[in-house]
Amino acid sequence: MKTSFIGILLAITALAGACTSVDVNPESKAVAASATFLIGKWAPTYIVQNSGETKWTPIQTFAALPTYEFTSEGKFLINGKPTEDCCPRIGKSFTAKDGQITFSDFNSCPNVMCIALAYEPWKFEQGTGDTLILQETTSRAKYVRMK
């Protein structure tokens, strides 16, 4: 009797471990996007998914988030212009491969010695339709293709 009880507990534990997915949002089932999908202008939707969460939530901000543009020549533009920031974490050029965006062509500052910041490539996926999902840090954000 004791061994059958232990066997039942082990079976229940194994089944419970196999059913851990709580992701019920169909848009979170994004597919790996090709680099050609990335080319174009993208507007923010103000919808984010924080690390470790399964649902997407709107962000409340009075500040306008920038638009991003990835050109076929490998240039990256923010609000239609290359970044002008000193010591930025984002370069003026990019390459995209295997769902990752790697930046290059960084600005330097003539009067400041830039400290090498920990840099992680952005991750990108294709959502439903013309939706781009970008992961810049620990959260993901949705963008829509601008016409």
Backbone as JSON, one array per atom type, in Angstrom:
{
  "sequence": "MKTSFIGILLAITALAGACTSVDVNPESKAVAASATFLIGKWAPTYIVQNSGETKWTPIQTFAALPTYEFTSEGKFLINGKPTEDCCPRIGKSFTAKDGQITFSDFNSCPNVMCIALAYEPWKFEQGTGDTLILQETTSRAKYVRMK",
  "N": [[0.82, -1.18, 0.0], [1.95, 1.23, 0.81], [3.99, 1.58, -1.12], [2.48, 1.85, -3.49], [1.17, 4.24, -2.96], [3.34, 6.01, -2.89], [4.15, 5.73, -5.53], [1.93, 6.85, -6.87], [2.1, 9.5, -5.96], [4.58, 10.23, -7.13], [3.89, 10.05, -9.84], [1.93, 12.07, -10.06], [3.49, 14.29, -9.42], [5.29, 14.29, -11.59], [3.52, 14.74, -13.73], [2.53, 17.28, -13.01], [4.84, 18.8, -13.21], [5.27, 18.72, -15.94], [3.32, 20.33, -16.95], [3.7, 23.25, -16.87], [3.38, 25.61, -18.28], [2.07, 28.8, -18.44], [1.44, 30.62, -20.27], [-0.85, 32.22, -22.01], [-1.3, 34.04, -23.93], [-1.74, 34.59, -27.27], [-0.18, 36.28, -28.89], [2.25, 36.26, -27.71], [3.53, 34.15, -28.69], [5.59, 34.6, -30.54], [7.49, 34.54, -33.57], [10.79, 33.8, -34.69], [12.26, 36.46, -36.26], [13.31, 37.42, -39.53], [16.24, 39.18, -40.69], [15.51, 40.85, -42.77], [12.85, 41.45, -42.25], [13.09, 43.27, -40.24], [13.89, 45.67, -41.42], [12.93, 48.96, -41.92], [10.63, 51.57, -40.7], [9.68, 51.98, -37.32], [7.14, 52.35, -34.93], [6.48, 53.04, -31.48], [4.26, 51.1, -29.42], [3.6, 51.43, -26.83], [3.26, 49.29, -25.18], [4.36, 46.82, -23.04], [6.28, 43.98, -21.89], [7.3, 42.78, -18.97], [10.28, 41.31, -17.58], [10.05, 37.92, -16.77], [7.3, 37.91, -16.63], [4.11, 36.99, -18.03], [2.1, 38.4, -19.25], [1.2, 41.18, -21.34], [1.48, 44.66, -20.8], [0.14, 47.98, -20.8], [2.12, 50.95, -20.82], [2.29, 53.83, -18.78], [2.98, 56.95, -19.63], [4.03, 60.32, -19.99], [5.87, 61.15, -21.69], [6.99, 61.15, -25.03], [7.83, 58.25, -26.71], [10.65, 57.26, -28.69], [10.74, 56.8, -32.3], [12.01, 54.08, -34.21], [14.32, 53.29, -36.8], [15.47, 50.98, -39.08], [17.69, 50.68, -41.61], [18.17, 49.44, -44.97], [20.79, 49.7, -45.61], [22.14, 49.21, -43.32], [22.05, 51.14, -41.35], [21.1, 52.73, -38.28], [18.48, 54.59, -37.03], [17.15, 57.05, -34.84], [14.16, 58.54, -34.26], [14.39, 59.45, -36.88], [17.04, 60.3, -37.12], [20.62, 59.74, -36.81], [22.06, 58.54, -33.74], [23.21, 60.97, -31.43], [24.31, 60.94, -29.0], [26.82, 61.09, -26.48], [29.1, 58.56, -25.75], [27.24, 56.35, -26.15], [25.03, 53.51, -25.72], [24.02, 52.57, -27.94], [24.71, 52.22, -31.32], [25.39, 53.9, -34.5], [25.16, 52.23, -36.6], [24.13, 48.89, -37.55], [23.97, 45.3, -37.32], [22.05, 42.43, -38.08], [21.2, 39.24, -37.02], [20.12, 35.93, -36.55], [18.0, 36.64, -34.81], [19.09, 38.66, -33.25], [20.27, 41.96, -32.64], [23.11, 43.71, -33.3], [24.98, 46.47, -32.45], [27.09, 49.03, -33.92], [29.66, 51.47, -34.78], [29.91, 53.65, -32.86], [29.48, 56.78, -31.15], [32.06, 58.95, -29.96], [33.32, 60.89, -27.25], [34.92, 64.0, -27.22], [35.95, 65.25, -24.91], [35.61, 63.53, -22.82], [36.36, 60.47, -21.29], [35.12, 57.54, -22.34], [33.61, 54.97, -20.54], [33.7, 51.53, -20.91], [30.67, 50.13, -21.25], [28.6, 47.5, -20.02], [27.39, 45.66, -22.58], [24.65, 44.38, -24.18], [23.43, 42.67, -26.97], [20.44, 43.65, -28.7], [17.4, 41.8, -28.75], [15.17, 40.45, -31.18], [11.89, 39.78, -32.45], [9.29, 38.61, -34.63], [6.06, 39.64, -34.28], [2.49, 39.28, -34.42], [1.27, 39.94, -37.66], [2.39, 43.07, -38.77], [4.01, 43.57, -36.5], [6.66, 44.26, -34.38], [8.72, 42.85, -31.97], [10.8, 43.96, -29.57], [13.56, 43.38, -27.49], [15.29, 45.22, -25.43], [16.55, 45.45, -22.95], [15.83, 44.0, -19.98], [13.14, 43.91, -20.38], [10.47, 43.5, -22.78], [9.23, 45.16, -25.71], [6.54, 46.25, -27.81], [6.38, 47.19, -31.21], [5.04, 48.87, -34.06], [4.96, 48.66, -37.61], [5.59, 51.54, -39.48], [3.78, 53.31, -41.94]],
  "CA": [[0.0, 0.0, 0.0], [2.83, 2.39, 0.9], [4.69, 1.76, -2.4], [1.54, 2.36, -4.49], [0.94, 5.63, -2.62], [4.53, 6.73, -3.35], [4.08, 5.71, -6.99], [0.91, 7.82, -7.28], [2.68, 10.82, -5.73], [5.59, 10.48, -8.15], [3.2, 10.27, -11.11], [1.3, 13.39, -10.0], [4.58, 15.26, -9.48], [5.79, 14.31, -12.96], [2.52, 15.4, -14.57], [2.48, 18.7, -12.67], [6.04, 19.42, -13.75], [5.16, 18.8, -17.4], [2.29, 21.33, -17.31], [4.04, 24.5, -16.18], [3.17, 26.77, -19.13], [0.93, 29.64, -18.11], [1.39, 31.62, -21.32], [-2.08, 32.04, -22.77], [-1.39, 35.13, -24.89], [-1.27, 34.1, -28.57], [0.83, 37.15, -29.46], [3.56, 35.99, -27.12], [4.1, 33.05, -29.45], [6.25, 35.26, -31.67], [8.44, 33.71, -34.3], [12.07, 34.46, -34.98], [12.13, 37.3, -37.45], [14.51, 37.54, -40.35], [16.8, 40.52, -40.71], [14.78, 41.68, -43.74], [11.62, 41.92, -41.6], [13.48, 44.38, -39.37], [14.12, 46.88, -42.21], [11.78, 49.86, -41.98], [10.4, 52.48, -39.58], [8.87, 51.33, -36.29], [6.58, 53.25, -33.92], [6.17, 52.32, -30.24], [2.84, 50.89, -29.08], [3.48, 51.69, -25.39], [2.89, 48.03, -24.53], [5.59, 46.13, -22.66], [6.21, 42.74, -21.13], [8.45, 42.79, -18.07], [10.97, 40.04, -17.42], [9.43, 36.96, -15.88], [5.84, 37.99, -16.69], [3.54, 36.43, -19.25], [1.12, 39.29, -19.89], [1.64, 42.47, -21.86], [0.77, 45.73, -20.11], [0.41, 49.31, -21.34], [2.88, 51.81, -19.92], [1.72, 55.15, -18.61], [4.03, 57.95, -19.68], [3.71, 61.56, -20.7], [6.96, 61.38, -22.63], [6.87, 60.43, -26.29], [8.92, 57.31, -26.97], [11.16, 57.49, -30.04], [10.57, 55.81, -33.37], [13.27, 53.46, -34.64], [14.39, 52.93, -38.21], [16.56, 50.12, -39.5], [17.76, 50.83, -43.06], [18.77, 48.31, -45.7], [22.24, 49.94, -45.65], [22.7, 48.9, -42.01], [22.05, 52.32, -40.47], [20.06, 52.76, -37.25], [18.06, 55.97, -36.79], [16.17, 57.29, -33.77], [13.38, 59.71, -34.7], [14.87, 59.87, -38.19], [18.43, 60.78, -37.1], [21.57, 58.89, -36.07], [22.25, 58.97, -32.36], [24.24, 61.97, -31.21], [24.72, 60.83, -27.61], [28.19, 60.73, -26.14], [29.25, 57.25, -25.09], [25.94, 55.68, -26.1], [24.98, 52.05, -25.78], [23.45, 52.28, -29.26], [25.53, 52.79, -32.38], [24.71, 54.44, -35.68], [25.03, 51.14, -37.56], [23.72, 47.64, -36.92], [23.84, 44.06, -38.07], [21.02, 41.59, -37.48], [21.37, 37.83, -37.36], [19.61, 34.98, -35.57], [17.15, 37.29, -33.82], [19.83, 39.61, -32.42], [20.75, 43.19, -33.28], [24.38, 44.15, -32.73], [25.26, 47.84, -32.89], [28.48, 49.44, -34.14], [29.81, 52.87, -35.16], [29.52, 54.42, -31.69], [30.04, 58.12, -31.01], [32.97, 59.16, -28.85], [33.26, 62.26, -26.74], [36.28, 64.54, -27.23], [36.4, 65.68, -23.59], [35.25, 62.54, -21.81], [36.79, 59.11, -21.59], [33.96, 56.66, -22.19], [33.84, 53.7, -19.88], [33.02, 50.45, -21.63], [29.49, 49.66, -20.53], [28.17, 46.14, -20.35], [26.5, 45.8, -23.72], [23.96, 43.19, -24.65], [22.68, 42.91, -28.21], [18.98, 43.61, -28.6], [16.77, 40.63, -29.35], [13.96, 40.84, -31.89], [10.99, 38.73, -32.95], [8.15, 39.09, -35.39], [4.78, 39.33, -33.66], [1.44, 39.08, -35.4], [1.22, 40.97, -38.69], [3.54, 43.96, -38.85], [4.41, 43.92, -35.14], [8.03, 43.92, -34.02], [8.94, 42.75, -30.53], [12.2, 44.25, -29.28], [14.02, 43.27, -26.12], [16.48, 46.04, -25.3], [17.18, 45.07, -21.68], [15.12, 42.86, -19.4], [11.74, 43.91, -20.78], [10.21, 43.49, -24.22], [8.27, 46.18, -26.13], [5.98, 46.06, -29.14], [6.44, 48.29, -32.16], [4.31, 48.6, -35.3], [5.58, 49.22, -38.81], [4.98, 52.8, -39.94], [3.54, 53.34, -43.38]],
  "C": [[0.87, 1.26, 0.0], [3.55, 2.63, -0.42], [3.75, 2.27, -3.49], [1.22, 3.83, -4.23], [2.11, 6.5, -3.1], [4.55, 6.79, -4.87], [3.08, 6.72, -7.52], [1.43, 9.24, -7.1], [3.73, 11.18, -6.77], [4.95, 10.77, -9.5], [2.56, 11.65, -11.15], [2.36, 14.48, -10.11], [5.12, 15.39, -10.9], [4.82, 15.01, -13.9], [2.45, 16.89, -14.28], [3.69, 19.44, -13.23], [5.98, 19.59, -15.26], [4.19, 19.87, -17.84], [2.56, 22.65, -16.62], [3.78, 25.73, -17.03], [1.91, 27.51, -18.71], [0.73, 30.72, -19.17], [0.16, 31.38, -22.18], [-2.26, 33.14, -23.81], [-0.87, 34.67, -26.24], [-0.2, 34.97, -29.2], [2.2, 36.9, -28.86], [4.23, 34.82, -27.82], [4.74, 33.61, -30.72], [7.25, 34.31, -32.31], [9.72, 34.5, -34.53], [11.93, 35.21, -36.3], [13.43, 37.31, -38.23], [15.0, 38.98, -40.32], [16.05, 41.42, -41.69], [13.46, 42.19, -43.16], [11.9, 43.18, -40.78], [13.58, 45.71, -40.12], [12.83, 47.7, -42.28], [11.71, 50.76, -40.76], [9.4, 51.83, -38.63], [8.43, 52.34, -35.24], [6.24, 52.45, -32.66], [4.67, 52.18, -30.04], [2.56, 51.19, -27.62], [2.94, 50.47, -24.66], [4.16, 47.25, -24.29], [5.27, 44.83, -21.92], [7.48, 42.7, -20.28], [9.02, 41.38, -17.92], [10.26, 39.16, -16.41], [7.91, 36.98, -15.89], [5.35, 37.44, -18.02], [2.58, 37.37, -19.94], [1.78, 40.6, -20.32], [0.83, 43.55, -21.17], [1.11, 47.07, -20.75], [1.23, 50.11, -20.32], [2.23, 53.19, -19.91], [2.86, 56.15, -18.58], [3.54, 59.18, -20.43], [4.78, 61.89, -21.73], [6.73, 60.55, -23.9], [8.08, 59.51, -26.46], [9.38, 57.49, -28.41], [10.73, 56.41, -31.03], [11.96, 55.3, -33.73], [13.18, 53.18, -36.13], [15.65, 52.12, -38.45], [16.6, 50.17, -41.02], [18.42, 49.6, -43.69], [20.28, 48.48, -45.85], [22.91, 49.66, -44.31], [22.79, 50.09, -41.07], [20.87, 52.22, -39.5], [19.75, 54.21, -36.92], [17.03, 56.01, -35.66], [15.47, 58.59, -34.11], [13.94, 60.31, -35.98], [16.31, 60.34, -38.25], [19.33, 59.75, -36.42], [21.73, 59.41, -34.65], [23.39, 59.97, -32.26], [24.78, 61.91, -29.79], [26.21, 60.52, -27.49], [28.18, 59.4, -25.42], [27.93, 56.48, -25.04], [26.1, 54.15, -26.04], [24.42, 51.6, -27.13], [24.32, 52.97, -30.31], [24.7, 53.31, -33.53], [24.52, 53.39, -36.76], [24.66, 49.87, -36.81], [23.9, 46.48, -37.88], [22.81, 43.22, -37.33], [21.21, 40.16, -37.96], [20.83, 36.98, -36.2], [18.82, 35.65, -34.45], [17.86, 38.25, -32.9], [20.3, 40.79, -33.26], [22.02, 43.6, -32.55], [24.71, 45.51, -33.31], [26.76, 48.07, -33.04], [28.48, 50.92, -34.5], [29.3, 53.79, -34.04], [30.17, 55.8, -31.72], [31.04, 58.12, -29.85], [32.86, 60.62, -28.43], [34.67, 62.81, -26.67], [36.81, 64.88, -25.84], [36.14, 64.68, -22.47], [35.78, 61.19, -22.24], [35.62, 58.16, -21.31], [34.39, 55.37, -21.51], [33.07, 52.64, -20.65], [31.87, 49.93, -20.77], [29.2, 48.22, -20.93], [27.13, 46.26, -21.45], [25.94, 44.44, -24.1], [23.29, 43.51, -25.98], [21.18, 42.88, -27.94], [18.51, 42.3, -29.23], [15.51, 41.1, -30.06], [13.22, 39.62, -32.4], [9.9, 39.4, -33.78], [6.89, 38.66, -34.66], [3.75, 39.07, -34.73], [1.43, 40.25, -36.38], [2.51, 41.75, -38.77], [3.94, 44.46, -37.46], [5.82, 43.39, -34.89], [8.12, 43.89, -32.51], [10.44, 42.9, -30.3], [12.47, 44.05, -27.8], [15.34, 44.01, -26.02], [17.25, 45.71, -24.03], [16.44, 43.86, -21.14], [13.64, 42.85, -19.75], [11.64, 43.92, -22.3], [9.15, 44.55, -24.52], [7.81, 45.87, -27.54], [6.06, 47.35, -29.95], [5.63, 47.89, -33.39], [5.01, 49.31, -36.45], [4.83, 50.48, -39.22], [4.84, 52.75, -41.45], [4.21, 54.51, -44.0]]
}
